Amino acid sequence: MEYVHEIINMKRATVTTDQSGVIGGSNPTHFNAANPITLFIIQLCLILAVTQVLSLLFAKLRQPKVIAEVIGGILLGPTVLGRIPNFSRRIFPVESLSYLNLVSTIGLILFLFIVGLEVDVSVVKRNARAAVTISAAGMILPFGFGAAIAVPIYNKFIDTDSVSFGHFLLFVGTAMSITAFPVLCRILTELKLLDTTVGIVVLSAGVGNDVVGWVLLALTVALVNASAGGSGSGVNAVYILLCAIGWTIICCWPLRKIFYYLAIKTGSIENGHPTPFMMTLTLFLVFASAFVTDIIGVHAIFGGFIAAFAIPHEGGFAIALVSKIEDIVTILFLPLYFTLSGLKTNLGLLDNGITWGYTVLLCFVAFIGKFLGCAGAARLNRFGIRESMAVGTLMSCKGLVELIVLNVGLSAGILDSRVFSMFVFMAVILTVVTTPLTLLCYPAKYRESLAANRAGRKSVGVVPGPSSTNGVRFLTTKVLVVLNRMEHVPAIMTIIQLLQPKKPSPDSKSSVSSIAEKPQEAMDVDALRLIELTGRMSAVMASASSEDILRRDNVTQVFRTFGHLNQTSVVPFLAVVPQDSFVSSVLSHSSESEMVIIPWSLPTSGSTFDEGSTTEISTAAITTNPFDALFGSGIAASSPLYSHFLRQVFAECTQDVALFVHRGVNHPDISETQGQHLLVVFFGGADDRLALSIASQMCRSSGVTATVVRIVKDQVSSDEPLTPSSSNGADAKDHEAAMIKNQMTIGRAANSLPILESNLDSTAADNLAWTHFSSPATTAPLTGNRMTFHILHAAKPLSAVVQQAQQLASSSSTTTSTSSSPNPNASNSNANKSLIVITGRKRRFAEGFPCHSEEVTSILASQGHTLPSTGAEMRKTLGDVTTAVVVAGPSASFLVVQAGGGRGEVKAMEG
């Protein structure tokens, strides 16, 4: 009963305090042990604000976030803001620090659990020899250097009566030999080294270094705690170590077996994510382990690290666990812990030359010991000089693990405030210099990507498809498809099914041309799965276990099944890289492909174009167009990152590139299984010749028909002015200005492109290609007369293209004939077929069509796309011809192609 009364009285005091509030004159910064939440919130918000601002600044210098957190704590502590009168007493009073310490320790236990999950023994096994030798050298030599410098520091700064020299020497050796594995992962991610030989070996060595470092620290703490017990301290230390080893064995074997069994029974491994029951059980294990290690005489944080050994890694279970808890730990808890470290750091205590001399010596010894040991071991493993220097520099990184070690030493009484500040300064300096020194020793041009090696291991070059003397490839059989999300799979399946070569009928072999008589080749597809590598630990773990993820990834598995059912060779690749490295991954994997195919899926909303207006483009503003979700500016607009990625691939890839904008089926009476009808727009140029070749290959399937329209420009008549009307003139000018502005287009402006072929050569090649594909004797045996060819003269070429697309889209959704079609019989045969518009991207324009700018900007303005940046984004990604058709809103998908080649000439001219 007394306990209940105490609780009631404490609650009454809390309520009374809360009710007074600032209105009643209470000071929110006044610490109240009965209600500490008010001051805690002030401290939390201040810490998060300061560390976040600093992390944004240091991110521009490519520094890890832990630097911002530690420096933020130093700024908030006695070194800087603490010198303001009453600041520390009001904001960080000594009585409140115990609450900060409690919350931060909870976060640190969870963080050490995540660090333990990152320890993947399979990574070490794959690089066993190099990892073991580098890790051992990176521990032994720094430990010896640390023991050497421990002697003068102990005699000069440490109270020899209260601290044993043996304990201090063991602690300093451990602090010198430790490597900050979590920070190392983030630095490797930032420098794009995770998929290089250096990155893999450093990660492997860091795992072993991390484990041994924690063991040494646990040994040090056990010895210190045992010595505090007085008599029999040696025996106590042995018992503490035996208990810690015993608990580790229990976590590694029986508890791991139990967890694996429960993960299977609950479906957590099969589904790839833990159930709420497994999450509850995991958190219970973590804190139970922390309790066990704390009561046996080892710090509670070791319990979190040991608990990770009980978690199975099969089926991505460990990665899923990390993704569940890492954000709350890294965003909320860790800043509290490292800011608390900064609050304990007082650089003002380094107030004389001798102290600063020893501090500089600490930095030098800590770096040189790690650098010489790891770099020397790397050279013994036949690494190059630059690679060895990079390994030594990266392994010298201290970061947050070092700060945890120092805090443990401070709380155990091994360090005093002055020596603690000296070591914190050393840890910050070595972490800061890691990135710039690595870039200096190992710049990007010397790096060897393992992904590029894997992509090119099967052959040494591209085997081009059959082609004629005019340079047109008639059959594309070796392609690279890019997969980002599951929504992209239907689009890729559609385009691969259409491109699948079909054998000609036996009775038509006599009329097949010499090129067509060559043996038919099966499709050979490389599927590149792109996953963004973020700063999260789960992403780093996914990168380290990419082969296992590739086997379990739903996207690649579905696509491989599709290839197996269609007798198509599919070889999957996985690239876990930062967003800005997506393009380089595509380029490195495309070296042996004839074409790169990139999908872009659209929402399946209804079309809004006026079907009754077939003679002119409707001037009514489009209210709903699914392409607005890609290029619009509203809530539904997609991120511009993907369109920038597409333009970079178009600009830098030397192979043919095809962008398939898949709209899906918009009408219930249209089925993909009933076939497709293609509209091929041919103005001229290499891109349009490629579009014609692809359409011819697709029409070898019996369910595919095509209408090929060659646009010939007539002179502008007096009653059909090409320039925009006065009502839309201002909008058209704004669109053109937006197009010219920021003309990185992630590419180049049209007038800055080199002339890859003269107009005369281009016209001759266009005529040869047109004659070849439109000749019944050449293509009919393969396409079965399913391709119809027309030449259309128009003063407004883009308007004519839009009108043709609208007519074909209308005939695909109804059996009503359209008399104005150049092929009046096409409407019945094309009924219930979805429409795909195939166009060239038009990096340069054929003779007679110097520019479509005025007409396309007029069409954009007339269709209600009054935001200039939207139209410019669309044009730079899809090209002018496709943009004109897109904004008119016909129910169609779009295949935008760009012929490869000429990149070397571009570089020569740019140089």
DAFEN-V299325 format. One record per run of one state. SS is the DSSP state (@ for helix, = for strand, . for the rest). FROM is the first residue (numbers start at 1). LEN is the number of residues. If there is no record, write none. Layout:
ss,from,len
SS,FROM,LEN
SS,FROM,LEN
This chain:
ss,from,len
.,1,1
@,2,19
.,21,16
@,37,23
.,60,5
@,65,12
.,77,4
@,81,3
.,84,3
@,87,5
.,92,2
@,94,25
.,119,2
@,121,6
.,127,1
@,128,30
.,158,7
@,165,13
.,178,3
@,181,10
.,191,5
=,196,1
@,197,31
.,228,5
@,233,20
.,253,1
@,254,12
.,266,2
@,268,4
.,272,4
@,276,20
.,296,5
@,301,10
.,311,3
@,314,31
.,345,2
@,347,3
.,350,3
@,353,28
.,381,4
@,385,11
.,396,3
@,399,13
.,412,5
@,417,25
.,442,2
@,444,3
.,447,2
=,449,1
@,450,6
.,456,11
=,467,1
.,468,5
=,473,1
.,474,4
=,478,6
.,484,3
@,487,13
.,500,6
@,506,6
.,512,12
=,524,9
.,533,4
@,537,8
.,545,1
@,546,7
.,553,1
@,554,12
.,566,3
=,569,9
.,578,1
@,579,11
.,590,5
=,595,7
.,602,26
@,628,4
.,632,8
@,640,13
.,653,3
=,656,7
.,663,9
@,672,3
.,675,1
=,676,7
.,683,3
@,686,13
.,699,5
=,704,10
.,714,12
@,726,15
.,741,9
@,750,3
.,753,6
@,759,16
.,775,1
@,776,8
.,784,3
=,787,8
.,795,2
@,797,17
.,814,12
@,826,4
.,830,4
=,834,7
.,841,12
@,853,10
.,863,5
@,868,11
.,879,1
@,880,9
.,889,3
=,892,7
.,899,4
@,903,8
.,911,1
